[in-house]
Amino acid sequence: MSPKQLETHYDAVIVGAGAAGLSAALGLLRSEAYEAMRAEGREPDILVVSKLQPLRSHTGSAEGGIAASLGNIEHDDWHWHLYDTIKGGDWLVDQDMAAILAEEAPRTVIGLEHDGVAFSRNEDGTIAQRLFGGHTARFGEQPVHRTAYAADRIGHQILHSLWQQCVKERVRFAEEWYVSDLVVTRGDSGAAKVRGLVVLDTHSGKVHGIHADNVVLATGGAGRLFHTTSNSWDLTGDGMALALEAGLQLEDIEFVQFHPTGLAHTGILLSEAARGEGGRLLNADGEHFMDRYAPGHGDLAARDVVSRSIMAEVDAGRGVADPKDPDGPKDCVWLDLRALGRDTLKSKLPEVYETVRQYAGLDPAEDLVPIKPTAHYTMGGIPIGADGNVYEFSDGARHGVDGLFAAGECSCVSVHGANRLGANSLLDACLFGTRTGRSLAARIAESRDVDEDAYQTVDEAATRREHAIKALLAGAPQDAADTGDADAGADNAYRLMADLGALMERAAAVRCSHDTLTEAQAAIERDLLPRAERLTAHSDTAAFNQEVTAIMEVRHLLVVAQTMLSAADARHESRGALFRTDYPSRDDGRFLAHSMVGKSQEVLWQPVTITDYPPKARAY
């Protein structure tokens, strides 16, 4: 979209064009409230802003599947799915929200089928389902086939289908626009209200203020905080940082899931479907070690359990080296897919098969594959209610942020708790994204006058950002030969991202302690933050200057990193994906609560909603 097409006011702006953002757009446009507005001759102005072209969104990389108790292989029950979600999240799950997730899951998957998702099929034509870690029948008695899949390309199928439906509905996109600021104001009572956004059009280099009555943040996770990650290059915690910079909080941000099977030293994900189809983990002795750590569940235990088990084997000296670097560290274990056979690998796990061949130079039908845990999913995020409405927590109560919504991985409706169950992420994004869109439509349908006073607030924020970007461009270093300074402009955003990733890997990957967390905080404050403030672009050209965006991204990552480290240090227990070596036990007496952290790093605690399933020790 060209700047000339930019309107001065929108009823709603959705930031992000992955599964959550596209689902929100479709939920809005297909709602009864929207149909009623159209019948009255009123068509709201809606815009979807994305820093990528939509079909490059990270949703497209999801491989394994989407969970729903369809019962197409054997009998299933949504109450079992609910229980598994709560247990998998180590009882930090809000059970009323998880009940919505589990009960509405079948309807969500059928809706995706109707939107064109080409699921794999059983012989009778029903949607095929596979085993996945942590999904069980009869409240944990035995594994159940609950995960609907499309070979191992489910994310690609969902993203393309939702995007095609949005094109059909004539959704308006602003592609490759980077949101730099979320504009929120507060009234005399302290109540927060969204006013709009400031965006950078990367094509032209121009800054725009977008005035909006409603904003949906659907910007994805923050996996780029870690050096070893399955996340795409663009998942830099933007939505979370925007909320923090606007004076809002994040919930449970200390919980980051490490997927057990990242291809050695690349971080590239090898789907859990590989183990669902029969792949096994082996140590250096050739032992199938997961039976020792999770009897009865083995390789299909919850992801935090498998990741810690792998690290325990490495710590015990039973790790293996990457065959590409036989003299390197023995920090991996083997994934054995040989028993599946080449035909099964090609038909049911084509992405896994080709990934191993292309990036490891191995044949998974004949060779053992080296793997190690990789940062995969951010369980915490912007706190939201059941319909996507963002809230603040203070004085023991929730206070809604007028006009602000969130969905997908950048948000936290607390259905994942301390450790997301595999195949629940796409479900969360699509289901709560759709609910958010419907809630948004109902809000827009209410008669409201445009608040002209808000325009000045957004315009002032846009002016400040424009000056900041001009300063980045004006600081582009001259040629070192001209200045006589060989180090002129030597630092850059990409180097800083790499250093932050290495720091977070040492401090908070899979396990941590007070010492590692505080040392990382000190390093950020002493070294990384000052470096980030000194960064300037190496070209003074505004149009298509990716380095300008990268500088804002690394600053966002640093804000989120500080918040994550503070929340992790405040939680004196081990729960789910957070394992503290100095507090190795779960402490329900003190920490059966959600952490709520703002940019000040003050940690508040919000009670977990428990309805039907009181906490008990996890059996795996």
Secondary structure, DSSP 8 states (H G I E B T S, - for coil): --GGG--SEESEEEE--SHHHHHHHHHHHTSHHHHHHHHTT----EEEEESS-GGGSGGGG--S-EE----SSS---HHHHHHHHHHHTTT-S-HHHHHHHHHHHHHHHHHHHHTT----B-TTSSB-EE--TT-EETTTTEE---EE-STT-HHHHHHHHHHHHHHHTT--EEETEEEEEEEEEE-TT--EEEEEEEEEETTTTEEEEEEES-EEE-----GGGSSSBSS-TT-S-HHHHHHHHTT--EESTT-EEEEEEEETTT--B--THHHHTT-EEE-TT---THHHHSTTTGGGS-HHHHHHHHHHHHHTT--B--TTSTTS---BEEEE-GGG-HHHHHHH-HHHHHHHHHHT---TTTS-EEEEEEEEEE--BEEB-TTSEEEEEETTEEEEEEEEEE-GGGEE-SSSTTS--TT-HHHHHHHHHHHHHHHHHHHHHS-----HHHHHHHHHHHHHHHHHHHHHHHT----HHHHT-TTTT---HHHHHHHHHHHHHHHHSS-B-HHHHHHHHHHIIIIIHHHHHH---S----TT-HHHHHHHHHHHHHHHHHHHHHHHHH--S-BTTB-BTTB-S--HHHH-EEEEE-TT--EEEEE---SS--------
